[in-house]
Amino acid sequence: EDAGGRQMEAVYFGDVGDCLRKMEEKKVMSFTYYPSINEYMGRRTLQLTIVNYQ
């Protein structure tokens, strides 16, 4: 959820456990990402692919 309260779908292929722990510890985080299209069963949605975080 961003500062404006909007939620976005995202995927991350790194150490998800570490990322989730840091998200619980911090109030604000920065992410590097690129937009992608997720297509599943004929449905297409915008999805963010997370590259890095801090």
mmCIF file of the N, C-alpha and C atoms, coordinates in Angstrom:
data_MODEL
# 
_entry.id   MODEL 
# 
loop_
_atom_site.group_PDB 
_atom_site.id 
_atom_site.type_symbol 
_atom_site.label_atom_id 
_atom_site.label_alt_id 
_atom_site.label_comp_id 
_atom_site.label_asym_id 
_atom_site.label_entity_id 
_atom_site.label_seq_id 
_atom_site.pdbx_PDB_ins_code 
_atom_site.Cartn_x 
_atom_site.Cartn_y 
_atom_site.Cartn_z 
_atom_site.occupancy 
_atom_site.B_iso_or_equiv 
_atom_site.pdbx_formal_charge 
_atom_site.auth_seq_id 
_atom_site.auth_comp_id 
_atom_site.auth_asym_id 
_atom_site.auth_atom_id 
_atom_site.pdbx_PDB_model_num 
ATOM 1   N N  . GLU A 1 1  ? 0.859  -1.175  0.000   1.00 0.00 ? 1  GLU A N  1 
ATOM 2   C CA . GLU A 1 1  ? 0.000  0.000   0.000   1.00 0.00 ? 1  GLU A CA 1 
ATOM 3   C C  . GLU A 1 1  ? 0.896  1.226   0.000   1.00 0.00 ? 1  GLU A C  1 
ATOM 4   N N  . ASP A 1 2  ? 0.593  2.177   -0.880  1.00 0.00 ? 2  ASP A N  1 
ATOM 5   C CA . ASP A 1 2  ? 1.419  3.382   -0.935  1.00 0.00 ? 2  ASP A CA 1 
ATOM 6   C C  . ASP A 1 2  ? 0.905  4.438   0.045   1.00 0.00 ? 2  ASP A C  1 
ATOM 7   N N  . ALA A 1 3  ? 1.567  5.583   0.070   1.00 0.00 ? 3  ALA A N  1 
ATOM 8   C CA . ALA A 1 3  ? 1.212  6.650   1.016   1.00 0.00 ? 3  ALA A CA 1 
ATOM 9   C C  . ALA A 1 3  ? -0.215 7.150   0.810   1.00 0.00 ? 3  ALA A C  1 
ATOM 10  N N  . GLY A 1 4  ? -0.741 7.009   -0.414  1.00 0.00 ? 4  GLY A N  1 
ATOM 11  C CA . GLY A 1 4  ? -2.099 7.440   -0.705  1.00 0.00 ? 4  GLY A CA 1 
ATOM 12  C C  . GLY A 1 4  ? -3.148 6.377   -0.421  1.00 0.00 ? 4  GLY A C  1 
ATOM 13  N N  . GLY A 1 5  ? -2.730 5.209   0.105   1.00 0.00 ? 5  GLY A N  1 
ATOM 14  C CA . GLY A 1 5  ? -3.661 4.147   0.438   1.00 0.00 ? 5  GLY A CA 1 
ATOM 15  C C  . GLY A 1 5  ? -3.979 3.206   -0.709  1.00 0.00 ? 5  GLY A C  1 
ATOM 16  N N  . ARG A 1 6  ? -3.310 3.372   -1.853  1.00 0.00 ? 6  ARG A N  1 
ATOM 17  C CA . ARG A 1 6  ? -3.562 2.499   -3.001  1.00 0.00 ? 6  ARG A CA 1 
ATOM 18  C C  . ARG A 1 6  ? -2.769 1.200   -2.864  1.00 0.00 ? 6  ARG A C  1 
ATOM 19  N N  . GLN A 1 7  ? -3.411 0.106   -3.219  1.00 0.00 ? 7  GLN A N  1 
ATOM 20  C CA . GLN A 1 7  ? -2.750 -1.198  -3.180  1.00 0.00 ? 7  GLN A CA 1 
ATOM 21  C C  . GLN A 1 7  ? -2.415 -1.630  -4.599  1.00 0.00 ? 7  GLN A C  1 
ATOM 22  N N  . MET A 1 8  ? -1.285 -2.338  -4.747  1.00 0.00 ? 8  MET A N  1 
ATOM 23  C CA . MET A 1 8  ? -0.837 -2.799  -6.049  1.00 0.00 ? 8  MET A CA 1 
ATOM 24  C C  . MET A 1 8  ? -0.373 -4.243  -5.942  1.00 0.00 ? 8  MET A C  1 
ATOM 25  N N  . GLU A 1 9  ? -0.603 -5.028  -6.987  1.00 0.00 ? 9  GLU A N  1 
ATOM 26  C CA . GLU A 1 9  ? -0.083 -6.390  -7.024  1.00 0.00 ? 9  GLU A CA 1 
ATOM 27  C C  . GLU A 1 9  ? 1.394  -6.333  -7.369  1.00 0.00 ? 9  GLU A C  1 
ATOM 28  N N  . ALA A 1 10 ? 2.176  -7.182  -6.718  1.00 0.00 ? 10 ALA A N  1 
ATOM 29  C CA . ALA A 1 10 ? 3.610  -7.212  -6.993  1.00 0.00 ? 10 ALA A CA 1 
ATOM 30  C C  . ALA A 1 10 ? 4.141  -8.621  -6.787  1.00 0.00 ? 10 ALA A C  1 
ATOM 31  N N  . VAL A 1 11 ? 5.251  -8.916  -7.473  1.00 0.00 ? 11 VAL A N  1 
ATOM 32  C CA . VAL A 1 11 ? 5.959  -10.178 -7.282  1.00 0.00 ? 11 VAL A CA 1 
ATOM 33  C C  . VAL A 1 11 ? 7.411  -9.860  -6.979  1.00 0.00 ? 11 VAL A C  1 
ATOM 34  N N  . TYR A 1 12 ? 8.038  -10.747 -6.208  1.00 0.00 ? 12 TYR A N  1 
ATOM 35  C CA . TYR A 1 12 ? 9.457  -10.611 -5.871  1.00 0.00 ? 12 TYR A CA 1 
ATOM 36  C C  . TYR A 1 12 ? 10.048 -12.004 -5.849  1.00 0.00 ? 12 TYR A C  1 
ATOM 37  N N  . PHE A 1 13 ? 11.173 -12.202 -6.554  1.00 0.00 ? 13 PHE A N  1 
ATOM 38  C CA . PHE A 1 13 ? 11.766 -13.527 -6.677  1.00 0.00 ? 13 PHE A CA 1 
ATOM 39  C C  . PHE A 1 13 ? 13.022 -13.684 -5.836  1.00 0.00 ? 13 PHE A C  1 
ATOM 40  N N  . GLY A 1 14 ? 13.211 -12.814 -4.850  1.00 0.00 ? 14 GLY A N  1 
ATOM 41  C CA . GLY A 1 14 ? 14.365 -12.905 -3.957  1.00 0.00 ? 14 GLY A CA 1 
ATOM 42  C C  . GLY A 1 14 ? 13.979 -13.568 -2.644  1.00 0.00 ? 14 GLY A C  1 
ATOM 43  N N  . ASP A 1 15 ? 14.639 -13.175 -1.575  1.00 0.00 ? 15 ASP A N  1 
ATOM 44  C CA . ASP A 1 15 ? 14.391 -13.718 -0.234  1.00 0.00 ? 15 ASP A CA 1 
ATOM 45  C C  . ASP A 1 15 ? 13.126 -13.061 0.333   1.00 0.00 ? 15 ASP A C  1 
ATOM 46  N N  . VAL A 1 16 ? 11.996 -13.679 0.092   1.00 0.00 ? 16 VAL A N  1 
ATOM 47  C CA . VAL A 1 16 ? 10.705 -13.104 0.484   1.00 0.00 ? 16 VAL A CA 1 
ATOM 48  C C  . VAL A 1 16 ? 10.588 -12.979 1.998   1.00 0.00 ? 16 VAL A C  1 
ATOM 49  N N  . GLY A 1 17 ? 11.103 -13.956 2.736   1.00 0.00 ? 17 GLY A N  1 
ATOM 50  C CA . GLY A 1 17 ? 11.051 -13.902 4.198   1.00 0.00 ? 17 GLY A CA 1 
ATOM 51  C C  . GLY A 1 17 ? 11.762 -12.681 4.743   1.00 0.00 ? 17 GLY A C  1 
ATOM 52  N N  . ASP A 1 18 ? 12.944 -12.384 4.221   1.00 0.00 ? 18 ASP A N  1 
ATOM 53  C CA . ASP A 1 18 ? 13.697 -11.205 4.648   1.00 0.00 ? 18 ASP A CA 1 
ATOM 54  C C  . ASP A 1 18 ? 12.946 -9.928  4.298   1.00 0.00 ? 18 ASP A C  1 
ATOM 55  N N  . CYS A 1 19 ? 12.385 -9.884  3.104   1.00 0.00 ? 19 CYS A N  1 
ATOM 56  C CA . CYS A 1 19 ? 11.624 -8.699  2.680   1.00 0.00 ? 19 CYS A CA 1 
ATOM 57  C C  . CYS A 1 19 ? 10.424 -8.472  3.602   1.00 0.00 ? 19 CYS A C  1 
ATOM 58  N N  . LEU A 1 20 ? 9.690  -9.523  3.919   1.00 0.00 ? 20 LEU A N  1 
ATOM 59  C CA . LEU A 1 20 ? 8.522  -9.384  4.798   1.00 0.00 ? 20 LEU A CA 1 
ATOM 60  C C  . LEU A 1 20 ? 8.918  -8.940  6.201   1.00 0.00 ? 20 LEU A C  1 
ATOM 61  N N  . ARG A 1 21 ? 10.024 -9.470  6.730   1.00 0.00 ? 21 ARG A N  1 
ATOM 62  C CA . ARG A 1 21 ? 10.498 -9.044  8.056   1.00 0.00 ? 21 ARG A CA 1 
ATOM 63  C C  . ARG A 1 21 ? 10.816 -7.551  8.054   1.00 0.00 ? 21 ARG A C  1 
ATOM 64  N N  . LYS A 1 22 ? 11.492 -7.091  7.018   1.00 0.00 ? 22 LYS A N  1 
ATOM 65  C CA . LYS A 1 22 ? 11.834 -5.666  6.951   1.00 0.00 ? 22 LYS A CA 1 
ATOM 66  C C  . LYS A 1 22 ? 10.586 -4.806  6.795   1.00 0.00 ? 22 LYS A C  1 
ATOM 67  N N  . MET A 1 23 ? 9.594  -5.304  6.063   1.00 0.00 ? 23 MET A N  1 
ATOM 68  C CA . MET A 1 23 ? 8.348  -4.552  5.912   1.00 0.00 ? 23 MET A CA 1 
ATOM 69  C C  . MET A 1 23 ? 7.633  -4.419  7.252   1.00 0.00 ? 23 MET A C  1 
ATOM 70  N N  . GLU A 1 24 ? 7.706  -5.444  8.092   1.00 0.00 ? 24 GLU A N  1 
ATOM 71  C CA . GLU A 1 24 ? 7.076  -5.383  9.414   1.00 0.00 ? 24 GLU A CA 1 
ATOM 72  C C  . GLU A 1 24 ? 7.817  -4.435  10.343  1.00 0.00 ? 24 GLU A C  1 
ATOM 73  N N  . GLU A 1 25 ? 9.142  -4.334  10.193  1.00 0.00 ? 25 GLU A N  1 
ATOM 74  C CA . GLU A 1 25 ? 9.964  -3.491  11.065  1.00 0.00 ? 25 GLU A CA 1 
ATOM 75  C C  . GLU A 1 25 ? 9.883  -2.011  10.711  1.00 0.00 ? 25 GLU A C  1 
ATOM 76  N N  . LYS A 1 26 ? 9.759  -1.706  9.440   1.00 0.00 ? 26 LYS A N  1 
ATOM 77  C CA . LYS A 1 26 ? 9.833  -0.316  8.991   1.00 0.00 ? 26 LYS A CA 1 
ATOM 78  C C  . LYS A 1 26 ? 8.455  0.231   8.659   1.00 0.00 ? 26 LYS A C  1 
ATOM 79  N N  . LYS A 1 27 ? 8.304  1.532   8.840   1.00 0.00 ? 27 LYS A N  1 
ATOM 80  C CA . LYS A 1 27 ? 7.067  2.195   8.439   1.00 0.00 ? 27 LYS A CA 1 
ATOM 81  C C  . LYS A 1 27 ? 7.116  2.595   6.970   1.00 0.00 ? 27 LYS A C  1 
ATOM 82  N N  . VAL A 1 28 ? 8.311  2.953   6.489   1.00 0.00 ? 28 VAL A N  1 
ATOM 83  C CA . VAL A 1 28 ? 8.487  3.409   5.108   1.00 0.00 ? 28 VAL A CA 1 
ATOM 84  C C  . VAL A 1 28 ? 9.611  2.607   4.467   1.00 0.00 ? 28 VAL A C  1 
ATOM 85  N N  . MET A 1 29 ? 9.375  2.151   3.241   1.00 0.00 ? 29 MET A N  1 
ATOM 86  C CA . MET A 1 29 ? 10.403 1.433   2.487   1.00 0.00 ? 29 MET A CA 1 
ATOM 87  C C  . MET A 1 29 ? 10.448 1.983   1.069   1.00 0.00 ? 29 MET A C  1 
ATOM 88  N N  . SER A 1 30 ? 11.582 1.779   0.418   1.00 0.00 ? 30 SER A N  1 
ATOM 89  C CA . SER A 1 30 ? 11.738 2.151   -0.986  1.00 0.00 ? 30 SER A CA 1 
ATOM 90  C C  . SER A 1 30 ? 11.920 0.881   -1.807  1.00 0.00 ? 30 SER A C  1 
ATOM 91  N N  . PHE A 1 31 ? 11.283 0.844   -2.983  1.00 0.00 ? 31 PHE A N  1 
ATOM 92  C CA . PHE A 1 31 ? 11.370 -0.313  -3.863  1.00 0.00 ? 31 PHE A CA 1 
ATOM 93  C C  . PHE A 1 31 ? 11.801 0.124   -5.256  1.00 0.00 ? 31 PHE A C  1 
ATOM 94  N N  . THR A 1 32 ? 12.623 -0.698  -5.888  1.00 0.00 ? 32 THR A N  1 
ATOM 95  C CA . THR A 1 32 ? 12.930 -0.550  -7.305  1.00 0.00 ? 32 THR A CA 1 
ATOM 96  C C  . THR A 1 32 ? 12.114 -1.626  -8.010  1.00 0.00 ? 32 THR A C  1 
ATOM 97  N N  . TYR A 1 33 ? 11.379 -1.240  -9.054  1.00 0.00 ? 33 TYR A N  1 
ATOM 98  C CA . TYR A 1 33 ? 10.491 -2.191  -9.717  1.00 0.00 ? 33 TYR A CA 1 
ATOM 99  C C  . TYR A 1 33 ? 10.273 -1.784  -11.160 1.00 0.00 ? 33 TYR A C  1 
ATOM 100 N N  . TYR A 1 34 ? 9.690  -2.679  -11.927 1.00 0.00 ? 34 TYR A N  1 
ATOM 101 C CA . TYR A 1 34 ? 9.239  -2.337  -13.270 1.00 0.00 ? 34 TYR A CA 1 
ATOM 102 C C  . TYR A 1 34 ? 7.838  -2.922  -13.464 1.00 0.00 ? 34 TYR A C  1 
ATOM 103 N N  . PRO A 1 35 ? 7.017  -2.253  -14.268 1.00 0.00 ? 35 PRO A N  1 
ATOM 104 C CA . PRO A 1 35 ? 5.660  -2.746  -14.495 1.00 0.00 ? 35 PRO A CA 1 
ATOM 105 C C  . PRO A 1 35 ? 5.673  -3.924  -15.468 1.00 0.00 ? 35 PRO A C  1 
ATOM 106 N N  . SER A 1 36 ? 4.750  -4.840  -15.269 1.00 0.00 ? 36 SER A N  1 
ATOM 107 C CA . SER A 1 36 ? 4.602  -5.968  -16.182 1.00 0.00 ? 36 SER A CA 1 
ATOM 108 C C  . SER A 1 36 ? 3.122  -6.343  -16.253 1.00 0.00 ? 36 SER A C  1 
ATOM 109 N N  . ILE A 1 37 ? 2.793  -7.167  -17.218 1.00 0.00 ? 37 ILE A N  1 
ATOM 110 C CA . ILE A 1 37 ? 1.420  -7.646  -17.376 1.00 0.00 ? 37 ILE A CA 1 
ATOM 111 C C  . ILE A 1 37 ? 1.372  -9.106  -16.932 1.00 0.00 ? 37 ILE A C  1 
ATOM 112 N N  . ASN A 1 38 ? 0.476  -9.402  -16.025 1.00 0.00 ? 38 ASN A N  1 
ATOM 113 C CA . ASN A 1 38 ? 0.252  -10.775 -15.584 1.00 0.00 ? 38 ASN A CA 1 
ATOM 114 C C  . ASN A 1 38 ? -0.972 -11.285 -16.334 1.00 0.00 ? 38 ASN A C  1 
ATOM 115 N N  . GLU A 1 39 ? -0.789 -12.331 -17.115 1.00 0.00 ? 39 GLU A N  1 
ATOM 116 C CA . GLU A 1 39 ? -1.912 -12.906 -17.852 1.00 0.00 ? 39 GLU A CA 1 
ATOM 117 C C  . GLU A 1 39 ? -2.162 -14.321 -17.347 1.00 0.00 ? 39 GLU A C  1 
ATOM 118 N N  . TYR A 1 40 ? -3.376 -14.552 -16.867 1.00 0.00 ? 40 TYR A N  1 
ATOM 119 C CA . TYR A 1 40 ? -3.752 -15.854 -16.325 1.00 0.00 ? 40 TYR A CA 1 
ATOM 120 C C  . TYR A 1 40 ? -5.198 -16.145 -16.693 1.00 0.00 ? 40 TYR A C  1 
ATOM 121 N N  . MET A 1 41 ? -5.417 -17.251 -17.349 1.00 0.00 ? 41 MET A N  1 
ATOM 122 C CA . MET A 1 41 ? -6.755 -17.686 -17.760 1.00 0.00 ? 41 MET A CA 1 
ATOM 123 C C  . MET A 1 41 ? -7.493 -16.590 -18.522 1.00 0.00 ? 41 MET A C  1 
ATOM 124 N N  . GLY A 1 42 ? -6.792 -15.914 -19.419 1.00 0.00 ? 42 GLY A N  1 
ATOM 125 C CA . GLY A 1 42 ? -7.401 -14.891 -20.258 1.00 0.00 ? 42 GLY A CA 1 
ATOM 126 C C  . GLY A 1 42 ? -7.585 -13.541 -19.587 1.00 0.00 ? 42 GLY A C  1 
ATOM 127 N N  . ARG A 1 43 ? -7.215 -13.424 -18.347 1.00 0.00 ? 43 ARG A N  1 
ATOM 128 C CA . ARG A 1 43 ? -7.355 -12.154 -17.609 1.00 0.00 ? 43 ARG A CA 1 
ATOM 129 C C  . ARG A 1 43 ? -5.993 -11.482 -17.517 1.00 0.00 ? 43 ARG A C  1 
ATOM 130 N N  . ARG A 1 44 ? -5.926 -10.210 -17.879 1.00 0.00 ? 44 ARG A N  1 
ATOM 131 C CA . ARG A 1 44 ? -4.668 -9.468  -17.850 1.00 0.00 ? 44 ARG A CA 1 
ATOM 132 C C  . ARG A 1 44 ? -4.741 -8.383  -16.780 1.00 0.00 ? 44 ARG A C  1 
ATOM 133 N N  . THR A 1 45 ? -3.731 -8.348  -15.907 1.00 0.00 ? 45 THR A N  1 
ATOM 134 C CA . THR A 1 45 ? -3.683 -7.340  -14.850 1.00 0.00 ? 45 THR A CA 1 
ATOM 135 C C  . THR A 1 45 ? -2.286 -6.733  -14.781 1.00 0.00 ? 45 THR A C  1 
ATOM 136 N N  . LEU A 1 46 ? -2.233 -5.505  -14.317 1.00 0.00 ? 46 LEU A N  1 
ATOM 137 C CA . LEU A 1 46 ? -0.956 -4.841  -14.097 1.00 0.00 ? 46 LEU A CA 1 
ATOM 138 C C  . LEU A 1 46 ? -0.318 -5.421  -12.843 1.00 0.00 ? 46 LEU A C  1 
ATOM 139 N N  . GLN A 1 47 ? 0.980  -5.653  -12.919 1.00 0.00 ? 47 GLN A N  1 
ATOM 140 C CA . GLN A 1 47 ? 1.709  -6.223  -11.792 1.00 0.00 ? 47 GLN A CA 1 
ATOM 141 C C  . GLN A 1 47 ? 3.082  -5.570  -11.732 1.00 0.00 ? 47 GLN A C  1 
ATOM 142 N N  . LEU A 1 48 ? 3.553  -5.287  -10.548 1.00 0.00 ? 48 LEU A N  1 
ATOM 143 C CA . LEU A 1 48 ? 4.893  -4.738  -10.377 1.00 0.00 ? 48 LEU A CA 1 
ATOM 144 C C  . LEU A 1 48 ? 5.850  -5.879  -10.076 1.00 0.00 ? 48 LEU A C  1 
ATOM 145 N N  . THR A 1 49 ? 6.975  -5.904  -10.763 1.00 0.00 ? 49 THR A N  1 
ATOM 146 C CA . THR A 1 49 ? 8.021  -6.882  -10.483 1.00 0.00 ? 49 THR A CA 1 
ATOM 147 C C  . THR A 1 49 ? 9.097  -6.166  -9.682  1.00 0.00 ? 49 THR A C  1 
ATOM 148 N N  . ILE A 1 50 ? 9.243  -6.531  -8.419  1.00 0.00 ? 50 ILE A N  1 
ATOM 149 C CA . ILE A 1 50 ? 10.200 -5.873  -7.526  1.00 0.00 ? 50 ILE A CA 1 
ATOM 150 C C  . ILE A 1 50 ? 11.596 -6.409  -7.800  1.00 0.00 ? 50 ILE A C  1 
ATOM 151 N N  . VAL A 1 51 ? 12.532 -5.473  -7.981  1.00 0.00 ? 51 VAL A N  1 
ATOM 152 C CA . VAL A 1 51 ? 13.919 -5.820  -8.256  1.00 0.00 ? 51 VAL A CA 1 
ATOM 153 C C  . VAL A 1 51 ? 14.753 -5.719  -6.984  1.00 0.00 ? 51 VAL A C  1 
ATOM 154 N N  . ASN A 1 52 ? 14.509 -4.675  -6.185  1.00 0.00 ? 52 ASN A N  1 
ATOM 155 C CA . ASN A 1 52 ? 15.288 -4.438  -4.972  1.00 0.00 ? 52 ASN A CA 1 
ATOM 156 C C  . ASN A 1 52 ? 14.453 -3.618  -3.992  1.00 0.00 ? 52 ASN A C  1 
ATOM 157 N N  . TYR A 1 53 ? 14.884 -3.600  -2.746  1.00 0.00 ? 53 TYR A N  1 
ATOM 158 C CA . TYR A 1 53 ? 14.187 -2.821  -1.714  1.00 0.00 ? 53 TYR A CA 1 
ATOM 159 C C  . TYR A 1 53 ? 15.176 -2.397  -0.648  1.00 0.00 ? 53 TYR A C  1 
ATOM 160 N N  . GLN A 1 54 ? 14.798 -1.380  0.117   1.00 0.00 ? 54 GLN A N  1 
ATOM 161 C CA . GLN A 1 54 ? 15.589 -0.962  1.286   1.00 0.00 ? 54 GLN A CA 1 
ATOM 162 C C  . GLN A 1 54 ? 14.695 -0.257  2.282   1.00 0.00 ? 54 GLN A C  1 
# 
